[in-house]
Amino acid sequence: MIEWSSQGQSHTAQWRSESGASAPRRVIAADDTLPADTAYRMACEGTGLLWTGDFQNARMLLQALMRRADRKPRKVAAKAAQKAAAATPAEAFHLHRQAQAQRARVLSSVLIVLEGDYTIALRRAPDLRQACTEAWGPASGNRVVASLRELLGLVGAHEWRKKGVEIPALGAPPGNRIHPHYGVFSPVRGEYVDLVAQAPLPSKTLAFDVGVGTGVLSAVLARRGVQRVVATDQDPRALACAGENLQRLGLTGRVELQQQDLFPEGKAPLVVCNPPWLPARASSPIERAVYDEGSGMLRGFLAGLAAHLEPGGEGWLILSDLAEHLQLRTREQLLEWIAQGGLKVLGRQDVKPRHGKSADASDALHAARAAEVTSLWRLGLA
């Protein structure tokens, strides 16, 4: 619960945070009269600013907080730059994540009350009911408080869900779009999809897709002629997302979805897995598609693959080497896990990333991103 006072009256509401952040201990009512410098100071102190003014002015205040968060004092910026320059790639990665977390805490200080049906009782407030329902499920009838930053993230996810992401490997438009749901990793980095679309298929009878996500790789395999795909995921959001995408693409008869941790029962001539690429702890459920603590999913896939491969079959591991460039994992460790799983490398196809950060010299992790290569490892029984 979260509590605050406004116009001499006390109020309470449920606290909502997809990132798992705790509710601010101190909350004050704020409106259009609050200066941005004062708001920034209070946000840095951990005070929640529960907005009672014009909704669009709240968005403007959030933009002002962003500018202040990104504009460090000279001495602070110089000290941070010096520390980053002396850091190892792994230390630079963790410093980058710490800075991101601190920035997120400050920018999450602007709070919005949503009524029991997800409406917002502020001047010029948009209708976010559909976006909230898609992300959080049906309204409970109870008032909730969430950060404006998170609400804008819900809006962005809602727009992506409507528009979809064009996947050339699925054919010509308009029947080649994948529509990601909130909290499910979006296939905006298409190079890994292209690897699956181009690698020679060992068989077209059956494939397992371990960690289905949006369903994009299952759809590519089905469009390539694989007669049956069994796709698994342990996240209900991912399964719902994949189900809708496969239905939209007319592939529900070819792809079976199962809620499983890693493998379905049985063996297949082709088993595909695209695990999270960075072995670090996820700070929220949304980050689990990016961070794989202790390389848990990667190691689980490699340890169990041999038991689910038919003789002569192939396991396709789609993995970026970004973790290696950040010194979070070594190539030797990866090869050792492959060997320990009773597997051997049959071949590897590589592709350079095409996303903007790989060419952004101002990015804190630019050196690692510029050197990054995404690979499809073809693995067989040793």
FIRO-400556 format. One record per residue (C-alpha): residue in one letter; residue number from 1; x, y, z. Coordinates in steps of 0.25 Angstrom, whole numbers. Layout:
N
 fitor dolo    px    py    pz
     A  NUM     X     Y     Z
...
END
This chain:
382
 fitor dolo    px    py    pz
     M    1     0     0     0
     I    2     4    14    -2
     E    3    -1    26     6
     W    4    -1    41     4
     S    5    -9    54     8
     S    6   -16    64    -1
     Q    7   -24    76     3
     G    8   -24    71    18
     Q    9   -29    57    15
     S   10   -22    44    15
     H   11   -22    35     4
     T   12   -17    20     1
     A   13   -16    12   -11
     Q   14    -9    -1   -15
     W   15     5     0   -21
     R   16     8    -5   -34
     S   17    22    -7   -40
     E   18    26   -17   -51
     S   19    40   -15   -48
     G   20    38   -19   -34
     A   21    42    -6   -28
     S   22    37    -3   -14
     A   23    28     8   -11
     P   24    34    21    -7
     R   25    34    23     8
     R   26    31    38     7
     V   27    20    42    -3
     I   28    15    57    -5
     A   29     4    62   -14
     A   30    10    70   -25
     D   31     4    79   -36
     D   32     8    89   -47
     T   33    14    99   -37
     L   34    25    90   -33
     P   35    38    95   -39
     A   36    46    85   -47
     D   37    59    87   -39
     T   38    51    85   -26
     A   39    45    72   -32
     Y   40    59    67   -36
     R   41    65    69   -22
     M   42    53    62   -15
     A   43    54    51   -25
     C   44    68    49   -22
     E   45    65    48    -7
     G   46    55    37   -10
     T   47    42    45    -9
     G   48    30    41   -17
     L   49    23    52   -25
     L   50     8    48   -26
     W   51     3    56   -37
     T   52   -10    64   -35
     G   53    -9    74   -47
     D   54   -10    74   -62
     F   55    -5    60   -68
     Q   56     2    66   -79
     N   57    10    75   -69
     A   58    14    63   -62
     R   59    20    57   -75
     M   60    28    71   -77
     L   61    33    70   -62
     L   62    38    55   -65
     Q   63    45    61   -77
     A   64    51    72   -69
     L   65    56    61   -58
     M   66    62    53   -70
     R   67    70    65   -74
     R   68    75    67   -60
     A   69    78    53   -58
     D   70    87    52   -71
     R   71    94    66   -68
     K   72   104    62   -57
     P   73   112    73   -50
     R   74   126    74   -56
     K   75   133    69   -44
     V   76   123    57   -43
     A   77   124    54   -58
     A   78   139    55   -58
     K   79   140    46   -46
     A   80   131    36   -53
     A   81   139    36   -66
     Q   82   152    34   -59
     K   83   146    22   -51
     A   84   140    16   -64
     A   85   153    18   -72
     A   86   161    10   -61
     A   87   150    -1   -60
     T   88   151   -15   -67
     P   89   140   -18   -77
     A   90   132   -26   -66
     E   91   134   -14   -56
     A   92   129    -5   -67
     F   93   117   -13   -69
     H   94   113   -13   -54
     L   95   116     2   -53
     H   96   107     4   -65
     R   97    96    -4   -59
     Q   98    97     3   -45
     A   99    96    16   -53
     Q  100    84    12   -60
     A  101    77     7   -47
     Q  102    80    20   -40
     R  103    74    28   -52
     A  104    62    19   -52
     R  105    59    21   -37
     V  106    60    36   -39
     L  107    51    36   -52
     S  108    41    27   -45
     S  109    38    38   -34
     V  110    26    44   -42
     L  111    14    36   -38
     I  112     0    34   -44
     V  113   -13    29   -38
     L  114   -21    20   -46
     E  115   -36    18   -42
     G  116   -42     4   -40
     D  117   -44     3   -55
     Y  118   -31     8   -59
     T  119   -36    22   -63
     I  120   -28    34   -59
     A  121   -35    46   -52
     L  122   -26    57   -56
     R  123   -27    68   -66
     R  124   -23    64   -81
     A  125   -21    50   -76
     P  126   -21    40   -88
     D  127   -29    27   -87
     L  128   -19    16   -83
     R  129   -29     5   -80
     Q  130   -26    -4   -91
     A  131   -11    -2   -89
     C  132   -12    -5   -75
     T  133   -21   -17   -77
     E  134   -12   -23   -87
     A  135     0   -22   -77
     W  136    -7   -24   -64
     G  137   -19   -32   -67
     P  138   -34   -28   -64
     A  139   -36   -16   -54
     S  140   -38   -21   -40
     G  141   -47    -9   -36
     N  142   -37    -4   -26
     R  143   -29     9   -28
     V  144   -14     7   -31
     V  145    -2    16   -32
     A  146     9    14   -42
     S  147    20    22   -47
     L  148    18    31   -59
     R  149    30    25   -65
     E  150    25    11   -64
     L  151    11    16   -70
     L  152    18    22   -82
     G  153    25     8   -84
     L  154    12     2   -84
     V  155     7    11   -95
     G  156    20     8  -103
     A  157    18    -7  -102
     H  158     3    -5  -106
     E  159     7     2  -119
     W  160    17    -8  -122
     R  161     7   -19  -120
     K  162    -3   -12  -129
     K  163     8    -9  -140
     G  164    16   -21  -139
     V  165    30   -24  -144
     E  166    33   -27  -158
     I  167    41   -40  -160
     P  168    45   -42  -174
     A  169    49   -57  -171
     L  170    34   -59  -170
     G  171    31   -55  -184
     A  172    25   -43  -191
     P  173    16   -32  -183
     P  174     6   -31  -178
     G  175     7   -46  -173
     N  176    20   -45  -167
     R  177    19   -37  -154
     I  178    21   -42  -140
     H  179    13   -34  -129
     P  180    21   -34  -116
     H  181    13   -33  -103
     Y  182    17   -25   -91
     G  183    28   -32   -83
     V  184    32   -42   -95
     F  185    45   -39  -103
     S  186    43   -32  -116
     P  187    50   -38  -128
     V  188    55   -24  -132
     R  189    69   -30  -134
     G  190    66   -38  -147
     E  191    80   -43  -149
     Y  192    77   -55  -140
     V  193    64   -58  -147
     D  194    72   -58  -160
     L  195    82   -69  -155
     V  196    70   -78  -152
     A  197    64   -75  -166
     Q  198    77   -78  -173
     A  199    83   -90  -166
     P  200    81  -104  -174
     L  201    70  -112  -167
     P  202    74  -126  -162
     S  203    60  -130  -163
     K  204    46  -125  -166
     T  205    38  -135  -158
     L  206    39  -129  -144
     A  207    46  -117  -136
     F  208    46  -113  -122
     D  209    47   -98  -119
     V  210    52   -96  -105
     G  211    48   -82   -99
     V  212    37   -78  -110
     G  213    36   -64  -106
     T  214    28   -57  -116
     G  215    28   -69  -125
     V  216    36   -63  -136
     L  217    46   -75  -137
     S  218    35   -85  -137
     A  219    28   -77  -148
     V  220    40   -77  -156
     L  221    43   -92  -155
     A  222    28   -95  -159
     R  223    29   -85  -171
     R  224    42   -93  -175
     G  225    34  -106  -176
     V  226    36  -112  -162
     Q  227    23  -121  -161
     R  228    22  -120  -146
     V  229    28  -111  -135
     V  230    27  -112  -120
     A  231    30   -99  -113
     T  232    32   -97   -98
     D  233    33   -86   -89
     Q  234    30   -84   -74
     D  235    25   -70   -75
     P  236    10   -69   -77
     R  237    11   -56   -84
     A  238    21   -62   -94
     L  239    11   -73   -97
     A  240    -1   -64   -99
     C  241     8   -55  -108
     A  242    13   -67  -116
     G  243    -1   -72  -117
     E  244    -7   -60  -123
     N  245     4   -58  -133
     L  246     3   -72  -138
     Q  247   -12   -71  -139
     R  248   -10   -58  -147
     L  249     0   -65  -156
     G  250    -9   -77  -158
     L  251     1   -86  -152
     T  252    -6   -92  -139
     G  253    -8  -105  -146
     R  254     7  -107  -148
     V  255    12  -101  -134
     E  256     8  -107  -121
     L  257    11   -98  -108
     Q  258    14  -104   -95
     Q  259    17   -98   -82
     Q  260    30  -104   -78
     D  261    44  -101   -72
     L  262    53  -104   -84
     F  263    50  -117   -92
     P  264    37  -124   -95
     E  265    36  -139   -94
     G  266    43  -147  -104
     K  267    53  -145  -115
     A  268    54  -137  -128
     P  269    64  -136  -140
     L  270    64  -121  -137
     V  271    64  -114  -124
     V  272    66   -99  -124
     C  273    69   -89  -113
     N  274    71   -74  -112
     P  275    74   -72   -97
     P  276    77   -58   -90
     W  277    91   -54   -95
     L  278    96   -48   -82
     P  279    99   -55   -69
     A  280    95   -45   -59
     R  281    84   -44   -49
     A  282    71   -39   -54
     S  283    66   -27   -46
     S  284    51   -29   -50
     P  285    43   -40   -58
     I  286    44   -32   -70
     E  287    59   -33   -71
     R  288    58   -48   -70
     A  289    58   -48   -85
     V  290    72   -41   -85
     Y  291    79   -46   -73
     D  292    81   -61   -69
     E  293    87   -61   -55
     G  294    99   -71   -55
     S  295    96   -75   -69
     G  296    85   -84   -63
     M  297    77   -85   -76
     L  298    89   -87   -85
     R  299    95   -97   -76
     G  300    82  -105   -74
     F  301    80  -105   -89
     L  302    94  -111   -92
     A  303    93  -121   -80
     G  304    79  -126   -85
     L  305    81  -125  -100
     A  306    87  -139  -102
     A  307    75  -146   -96
     H  308    65  -139  -105
     L  309    73  -141  -118
     E  310    70  -152  -128
     P  311    82  -159  -134
     G  312    88  -150  -145
     G  313    80  -138  -140
     E  314    84  -124  -137
     G  315    83  -114  -126
     W  316    83  -100  -130
     L  317    88   -90  -120
     I  318    86   -75  -123
     L  319    96   -67  -115
     S  320   103   -54  -115
     D  321   117   -53  -111
     L  322   115   -40  -104
     A  323   117   -46   -90
     E  324   131   -50   -95
     H  325   135   -36   -99
     L  326   129   -31   -85
     Q  327   138   -42   -78
     L  328   125   -48   -72
     R  329   127   -62   -78
     T  330   139   -68   -86
     R  331   138   -76   -99
     E  332   146   -87   -92
     Q  333   134   -88   -82
     L  334   124   -89   -93
     L  335   132  -100  -100
     E  336   134  -107   -87
     W  337   119  -107   -84
     I  338   117  -112   -98
     A  339   126  -124   -96
     Q  340   121  -127   -82
     G  341   107  -128   -88
     G  342   112  -140   -97
     L  343   112  -131  -110
     K  344   121  -126  -121
     V  345   121  -114  -130
     L  346   117  -118  -144
     G  347   118  -103  -149
     R  348   115   -89  -146
     Q  349   109   -77  -154
     D  350   112   -63  -150
     V  351   106   -50  -153
     K  352   109   -36  -148
     P  353    98   -28  -141
     R  354    91   -17  -148
     H  355    85    -9  -136
     G  356    88     5  -134
     K  357    96     3  -121
     S  358   107    -5  -128
     A  359   111     8  -135
     D  360   108    18  -124
     A  361   122    23  -119
     S  362   115    30  -107
     D  363   110    17  -102
     A  364   116    13   -89
     L  365   118    -1   -94
     H  366   122     3  -108
     A  367   135    -5  -110
     A  368   128   -18  -106
     R  369   116   -15  -115
     A  370   125   -12  -127
     A  371   132   -25  -126
     E  372   119   -33  -123
     V  373   116   -45  -132
     T  374   103   -53  -132
     S  375   105   -68  -135
     L  376    96   -80  -138
     W  377   104   -92  -132
     R  378   100  -105  -139
     L  379   102  -116  -128
     G  380   101  -131  -129
     L  381   103  -143  -120
     A  382   118  -146  -117
END
